[in-house]
Amino acid sequence: MPIINSLLKAPTKAARKLSQLIDKDYFKKKLAKRRGKCRKCGDCCGNCRFLDKKTKLCKIYKKRPWNCYQEFPLDKLDQKIWAVKKCGYKFR
């Protein structure tokens, strides 16, 4: 399963960017279906070299920049592909 997840990540990122270019309200529509709040578990940061493994906090940013998926996760598929298990977000 980890190999499949790795293969799905790149096209998913590309599809998200393309969707955003086609539909300017793409993120707004997706985020409107999201409920809950970030638990700051660090799961969505995965293997980022800037993630402090002990504190689960970013070593360089107080706020995550856009390229760190501030809008992440957008849906259940994001949680599944990136194996985010402790996430505080749920989707309708």
Sequence and secondary structure as in RCSB ss.txt:
>XXXX:A:sequence
MPIINSLLKAPTKAARKLSQLIDKDYFKKKLAKRRGKCRKCGDCCGNCRFLDKKTKLCKIYKKRPWNCYQEFPLD
KLDQKIWAVKKCGYKFR
>XXXX:A:secstr
 HHHHHHHHHHHHHHHHHHHHH TTHHHHHHTTEEE     SGGGTT TTB TTT SBSS SS  GGG TT   S
HHHHHHTT  S  EEE 
